[in-house]
Amino acid sequence: MFAAQELATAVQEDLALTVLVFNNRAYGNVLRDQRTRYDNRIIGALLDNPSFVALAQVFGIAAERVTSPEALKGVLAAALGSGKPALIEVEIARGSEVSPWEFIHPAH
């Protein structure tokens, strides 16, 4: 939701932009840190999201929801090949995300 307004820009400028929303129903990094660093005290990290498919469609963008890597492959290929703005909502399990820190600051 940090850049939802950019969906309007993609339509206005007719950008061939494909947006992937990995929906884990949480602020995943915040939730992970609250669990691991703050003794599992959770506040403000669990979300009741809107339908991102419906949100995209309101902007006039083709959108689909997928629940598996296998389903993503074909939907992503179609979106990339459309030459139009598209959004794909990928449902993932809460807590399944991987910490980015080991990739941002690898151990030497």
C-alpha positions in Angstrom: 0.0 0.0 0.0 3.0 2.3 0.1 2.7 3.0 -3.6 -0.9 2.1 -4.6 -1.3 5.5 -6.3 1.3 4.4 -8.9 -1.3 2.1 -10.3 -3.0 5.2 -11.6 0.2 6.4 -13.1 0.7 3.1 -14.9 -2.7 3.5 -16.5 -2.4 7.2 -17.3 1.0 6.7 -18.9 0.0 3.3 -20.5 3.1 1.6 -18.9 3.7 -2.1 -19.5 4.2 -2.5 -15.8 3.5 -5.8 -14.0 3.1 -5.5 -10.3 3.5 -8.5 -8.0 1.9 -8.2 -4.5 3.0 -10.9 -2.2 0.1 -10.9 0.3 1.0 -12.4 3.6 -1.7 -10.5 5.5 1.0 -8.8 7.5 3.9 -6.4 7.5 6.1 -9.4 7.3 9.5 -7.8 8.3 7.9 -6.0 11.2 6.1 -9.2 12.3 9.2 -11.2 12.2 11.2 -8.7 14.2 8.4 -8.4 16.8 8.4 -12.2 17.2 12.2 -12.6 17.3 13.4 -9.4 19.0 10.5 -8.4 21.1 9.4 -11.6 22.8 6.5 -12.2 20.4 4.8 -8.9 21.4 2.8 -8.2 18.2 1.2 -4.8 17.6 0.1 -3.3 14.3 1.8 -5.9 12.1 -1.2 -8.2 11.3 -3.4 -6.8 8.5 -6.9 -7.1 7.1 -6.0 -6.3 3.5 -8.4 -5.3 0.7 -8.6 -7.4 -2.4 -5.7 -6.2 -4.4 -7.3 -7.7 -7.5 -10.4 -5.4 -6.9 -8.1 -2.4 -6.2 -6.2 -2.9 -9.5 -9.5 -3.3 -11.4 -10.8 0.0 -10.0 -7.8 1.6 -11.6 -8.6 -0.2 -14.9 -5.8 -2.7 -14.6 -6.1 -6.4 -15.4 -5.5 -8.4 -12.3 -5.4 -12.0 -11.0 -4.8 -13.8 -7.8 -2.6 -16.9 -7.6 -1.9 -19.3 -4.8 1.0 -21.4 -6.1 4.3 -21.0 -8.1 2.8 -23.2 -10.8 -0.2 -20.9 -11.2 2.1 -17.8 -11.2 4.1 -19.0 -14.1 1.4 -18.7 -16.7 -0.3 -15.7 -15.3 3.0 -13.8 -15.1 3.9 -14.7 -18.7 0.5 -13.4 -19.9 0.8 -10.2 -17.9 4.4 -9.5 -19.2 3.3 -10.2 -22.7 0.2 -8.0 -22.6 2.1 -4.7 -23.0 -0.4 -3.2 -20.5 -0.4 -2.6 -16.8 -1.2 -5.7 -14.8 -1.3 -6.8 -11.1 -0.8 -10.3 -9.7 -1.7 -10.9 -6.1 0.3 -13.9 -4.8 -1.1 -15.3 -1.6 1.6 -16.6 0.7 1.4 -17.9 4.2 2.0 -15.5 7.0 5.5 -15.9 8.4 6.8 -17.6 5.2 8.9 -14.6 4.1 12.7 -14.7 4.3 14.7 -12.1 6.1 16.4 -9.8 3.5 19.3 -9.0 5.9 21.5 -11.9 5.0 21.4 -10.8 1.4 21.8 -7.0 2.1 24.7 -7.5 4.6 26.3 -10.9 3.9 28.7 -12.3 6.5 32.3 -11.9 5.5 
